[in-house]
Amino acid sequence: MGGALLELCGCRVRAGVTEPTRPPVPRWLGPVFIALALVTLAWIGVLWATLPRRDVSEHYRLAWVGFDAFLAFALARTGWLAWHGHDHVEIPAAVTATLLFVDVWFDVVTAAGRTNVVEAVLSAVLVELPLAVFCLWIAREAERTRRVRLAEARASAPEPPSS
């Protein structure tokens, strides 16, 4: 059983130290995502050169309400999983942090007029950015806890029979 558990996890234990036997994802994904980042940088140049400086959107209200609905769901999911002590709270917490960072960005850059800009910056500094950092802390702590529990499970697993 212990050997099967270790094999399933893609790890081996040698002298009490857990060593990965395979990467968590295929290595070819690294170059693919780096290439995607370079294509995105080129696309940013195209957008910068071609998009109008100012535009009015037909669905501006829907865009913000929809985005905030996703944010509310991410906050609720993070809260629910944290409340019930689930290790996998790290993914929703990281998603929530990301959504909060995006919300700050668009709140600030789309604010029109001095009062709205001040409100957006104050909201970002006093609420959204601290909450995003807290969500990243939740994600880090959940990952740390998951790794500790996995190491404890590996350490208590019986040795595989020798052939």
N, C-alpha and C positions, 0 to 999 in steps of 0.2 A: 504494500500500500504506500509506504513512504517514498519508494522509488517512483511509483506512478504519479504521486503528488508532485514530486520535484520535476519530473519530466513534463507534466502538464503545465507547470509554472515556467518551464524553460530555464531551470536553475539547477545547480548542484551545490552540495555543501562539502567543503573540504576544510578540515581542521576548524570546524565551527563557523566558517565564513561562507556566506552564500555568494556564489558567483553565477552570473548569467551565462547560459550556454547558447543563447541566441538573442538577437536584439528584439525589442518589444514590437517593432514594425519592420517590414522589409526595407533594407538599406536603399533600394532604388527610389524610395519615396523622397529621400533627401534631395537628390538632384532634380527630381520632378518639381518639388515645391520651390526650390531656388530658381528654376527656370520660370515658374509661374510668377514669382516675385519680380523677375526681370521684365517679363511681359507686362505685368501690372504697372511697373515704373514707366515703360514706354506708353502705355495707355493713359497714364496720368498726364504725360506731356501732350498727347493728342487732346485730352479733355481741356487742359489749361489753354491750349491754343484755339479751340473751337467753341467752347461753351460760352454763352452770353454772360456778361458780368452780373446781370440781374435778370430774374425770371419770375413769373407768377405761375404757381402750380394749381391746377384744377382740383387736386386731391390733397392739398396741404394739411387740412384738418384730419383727414383719414390717415395720412402718413403718420402724424404725431400720435393720434389716438391709438392706432394699431401698434406703433412702436412701444408706447407706454403700456399697452395691454400685454405685450410680450415681456416687458420688464416686470410688470406686476406678477405674471405667471412665474418668472424666474425667481423673484423674491419669495413668492409663496412656496415654490418647490424647494428652494434652499432652506427656508424656515421649517417646513414640514420634515424634511430629511434630518435636519439638525435636531429638531425637537424629539424625533424618534431614535436618535443615536446611530444613524446609518453611516457607515464608512464612505459610501459612494456619494456623499454630499459634496465632495470636491468638484465634480463636474458641473452641477448646477451653480455652485458658488463661483466657479471660474467664468461660467456663462454670464451670471449676474454682474460680476465685476466688469466684464467686457461691455455688456449693455450699458452699464453706468458710465464708463469712459466714453462710449459713443454718444450717449445722451448729453454729457457735459460738452463735448465737442460741438454738436449741432445746436445745443441751447445757446452757446456763446457765439458761434459764428453766424447764426441766423437771427440773433437779437437785433432789433431795429430801434435806434434811439438810445440816448445815454441811460435813461432809467432802466430800460429793458436789459441793456448790457450789464449794468451794475447788479441788477437782480440775478441775472444768469451767472455772473462771476461769484456773487455771494452764495448762491445755491450750490454752485460747484465746490467752492472752498469749504463751506460749512456742512454740507450734507452729502452730496453725491460722491466726491472724491474720497472723503473718509470712509464712507460706506463701501466703496469699491475696494479700497485697501483692506478693509475688514473682511470682505468676501475673499480676497486673495489669501489672507491669513487663515480663514476657515479652510480653504482648499489645501493650503500647505499642511495644516495640522491634521486634516483628514488623511492626506497621503502619508504623512509620517506615521500616524496611528495604524493605517492599513499595512504599511511595511513592517512595523513592529509585530503586529498580529500574525502576519505571514511568516516572519522569521521564527516566532514562537511556535507556530504550527509545524514548520519544517523541523525545528529542533526536537519537538516531541514526537515526530513521526518515527515509527520503527525502521530500523535499517533493512534494506532489501536483502532477501536471501542471496547468498553467494552461489554462483553456478559452478 
